[in-house]
């Protein structure tokens, strides 16, 4: 059913409760809500990036170096995302025995990513790149910090999903939780790649 | 897969067990709606008092020793911010959105009741933080409701130390609350409609709230981003927005920041915010007009399209708030163009409201009076908007009372009239009691005429060039004595109209306890919320069976039908017809 057809529906012209417009609600509401939430988070990061570009053009901008560790962190987050995707796929095939290890690995890698980012912060402040010395630094800390906070929020949901798995919840429920986590992780990976490209190229 | 409405899928409904879970930590959308509404109205009353204090100072300068210039700016700031965000946004979306969405689409509750409960408590937290700023050293921020840097966080502005921090934190918390609620409203509309309730059968109230919520979800991040960056500038010494400055002979640590960047971000939120408030108002007023004119809404599809078009356009007009900010003049040209385009869908809506009244069987009930009053004030405010949308006209008028009059007419009085209309309209359903009609009519006429008595002269002051934002006008050549007399007059009327609102409060409270039972459908309305088995609706809304919808929400005065309204959930074969009119078949055959 296309949006156009929905919006051109002459709803006053017919009666009855069985219409072709009312048969599409099979998706879990959590999926829809997650999509909108990703939209909201996406807009927020997009606005930060816009502000970044505008601020960058002003003359006091001094770009920051990118330590090697950032590349390693990126790789860790990437593997974490792939692991969750793998978990989701084996769950789809009904292999519950590997589910726990997959889920656990994904979470631990993400925690590793966050510690990696904190280490980068430490390195940078150690090298004299403080938050308030330059707008480039400020953006670096704000963007990495916000991304990390969103990942922490994801980890909270991941913890709840893990509880479900360990204490044997219903398969459908687990499948939905794992799917939502995976989608969110992919999204945060994408955001991170964009942010990293931005930080690395400027 | 067989169709099972989400609300009837077999997981337990969160039935309330005790007083606390029923009325305080409630997950019922109706209780949450009332909590949202009560908090919003209480904080709105405070903002009303603040505006009265401002008017006292303006009408009678140098007469009130307790209003220092810094207090005046604090009153302005808190009045504006509370009214726009903590009252209007919260009451339309948190209040009416929560109450009406599940009832009008035939759901038992929101799809995420727990998140919904969190939303209202986080909203309360944001209000408490905001109120706390009145009691911190230096008082609340006096930066103006737009909080422009650098002055918002520089010495010399009232509340530049702690007040502004409380304000920014409160806004961030509010945005989190709104996002939780907003995800709920959108998902509920998309996923929890009952059998037969297609998108284009939804009442326009739901459409307005739905699209406004989407706007809110995507516009509030801009405010969040600017609040975060300004908090960093203030607390951690960054220079996102702060340029190099010398304050009291001392250079500040900032350098190179861009205040205009803040303005862009702020208004990228700020303009959609106008429609976050206006679209629900448009929706609610459409339903009220149609019900009390006993006639289907004119051009239902157009109304939906216009809501969507306005919502989309509202994201590309923000810089018309910045014509005088020193941005590139070609931007002004572009934004004037997009701004004036919005007049088209808006005018469609106004024409359709008027055409709904045309040949209607108009009943001048209290909600109807307020709804018609809204058409007047909205046209008035909309037309002055056309003036200000043009760069060349805006430049001389921008800093005058003309702007104050314009946006109070279009964004203050108009939505407030709709809120009154909606509260009077749904009060019988929410409480099961009828309000006092005579008091309601007195309230309407005094408020409606009072609004014009306040704001019409303000336009004139604007043409004279009387500047806004000033604590006192002093003696200037271009302001004749008559302008000062007019200012005093405006103050008298404003105080009077402010006091008149007590009639409303008294009416609501008195009717809540002593009002006559209203019955389940006192207005003879078609939409689902009036067809609930209990009034006020009980937990779960619909008893054992969800309603089934057979038609759109505007089947009024159908030719040949016995009653002048046919509820959405009445099966076609049950519709009673007049003798000789044949069987009811709807509009098509």
Interface residues (C-beta under 8 A of the other chain):
Chain A: X6 X7 X8 X9 X10 X11 X12 X13 X14 X15 X16 X17 X18 X19 X21 X22 X23 X25 X26 X27 X29 X32 X33 X36 X37 X39 X40 X41 X43 X44 X47 X48 X51 X54 X55 X58 X59 X60 X61 X131 X132 X135 X138 X142 X146
Chain B: X1 X3 X6 X111 X112 X179 X182 X183 X184 X186 X187 X188 X190 X191 X192 X193 X195 X196 X197 X198 X199 X200 X201 X214 X217 X218 X221 X222 X224 X225 X228 X229 X232 X236 X237 X238 X239 X240 X253 X255 X256 X257 X258 X261 X264 X265 X268 X296 X300 X301 X304 X305 X308 X548 X549 X550 X551 X552 X554 X555 X572 X585 X586 X587 X588
